């Protein structure tokens, strides 16, 4: 069993120990859309959270008005101190438009609204994770909180896990795009920021926890790219010394197609733009003329390594398919476009309390 430390402190699950961690002052953010309604994975997540009994659970919900009443009734079946933020409500959207922070909607925007709702409470820590995890365990929250509450000097923690199932290796956007792109940049730029990004064992995991102060400083991507943007802001806020990553053990959730709306190809565009914008903001000047080809070379070398690892573990591996994905992702290696990030709540032109008030009014109209 390995116990290697990285540039950031890495907490390994060496003994499957039970972590005694207080969750009374923690807010858990669980973004949901219409597709999570009464789903088995979401049922498991909410049931486990009910058994954990955190200080509060905040569900930013992206759904049409006709779906909201049934969704809320389903959420109310769980014994939780749960707050729903309807992200598509008219009062809320009018408030954001008047404040100059309207615009495109997506998962990142949903999470941003929920972070604001968390800041409107007395929560000392905020945990964020998805609702589509088939192997979810209440221990995830305790693990993510452990370095923040039971150790000195940590303000941000990130979950990691192996995306391995019987039909092969997953986590393709991380394995085939993020990692080789970061390592390609590191070949010519010996910058500590790149070393930080490369230290995460699953940088695109959606699970993280942070102190209230760190949450207030996050500039959130509106759609995809949320995870990379969070790492960049965490680096600026607390650096490598204030960051930990935590083994969450077994993990299984939905797999995305490469092509099509919300597919991995579309996601790579946002992840790539977010990553390269963050790199530029940290004083690194990528050589864009040669970067796509250099990325491809690095990624193809990693495919050979993954193929060997899969063979060693008697797992199926579609080498040709993975190489084809690398070619698709290479198109996302380009100069980032306009910056559409939402402002940090510390600088936002609207108060978190106003967001909660508007969301509450919206929910009252559809009950």
Secondary structure, 3 states (H helix, E strand, C coil): CCCCCCCCEEECCCCCCCCCCCCCCEEEECCEEHHHCCCHHHHHHHHHHHHHCCCEEEEEEECCHHHHHHHHHHHHCCCCCEEEEECCCHHHHHHHHHCCCCCCCCHHHHHHHHHHHHHCCCCCEEEECCCCECCCCCHHHHHHHHHHHCCCCCCEEEEEEECEECCEECCHHHHHHHHHHHHHHHHHCCCHHHHHHHCCCCCCCCCEEEEHHHHHCCCCCCCCCHHHHHHHHHHHHHCCCCEEEEEEEECCECCCCCCCCCCHHHHHHHHHHHHHHHHHHCCCCCCHHHHHHHHHHHHHHHHHHHHHHHHHCCCCCCHHHHHHHHHHHHCCCCCCCCCCCCCCCCCCCCCHHHHHHHHHHHHHHHC
